[in-house]
């Protein structure tokens, strides 16, 4: 039998758990207590009845977003329950992966390739990335490119009277850490693999006003 695998972290993101606004509010209150908190503490902080807080907490437990722990016993009676969040901090997860990607990049590429925005090796990595993600063309229409880039975190913006786009954010940028030109070439390879046959996309990184530009020529 194959070994059991841990639960994917993405299943613990609030977006995957389909939480209600009240559930998110209770979850946020618990996240302020790294070691967990009692239902009464959450209720007091949020100004709600303890039974109401407990109801939302039970829903979060059933959703797999919270662990239930028994507090150390202090005398007779049933021990109090401590509720501890399982949901990760998305910002921390993203920054750790950015660091990992940069480390892997420096191990994969030679010194000259790290400064090459047209590295053949990087472009091939990007193409393989697209194929592994199931995003390769030519079956993907160009009009899905905007939503793909948005969902990946590039914050795209269409240019007036043009098919070109600006990318106003980058999922490979973190505080004090900028992507190498090699990594830009990886993204260029990904884009080339995801568009219709005959369409050309030229990624021009690091333009004025802190954007990258996509020069798109449809088939």
Secondary structure, 3 states (H helix, E strand, C coil): CCCCCCCCHHHHCHHHHCCCHHHHHHHHHHHCCCCCECHHHHHHHHCCCHHHHHHHHHHHHHCCCEEEEECCCCCCCCCCEEEEECCCCHHHHHHHHHHHHHHHHHHHCCHHHHCCCCCHHHHHHHHHHHHHCCCCCCCCCHHHHHHHHHHHCCCEEECCCCCCEEECCCCCCECCECCCHHHHHHHHHHHHHHCCCCCEEEEEEEECCCEEEEEEECC
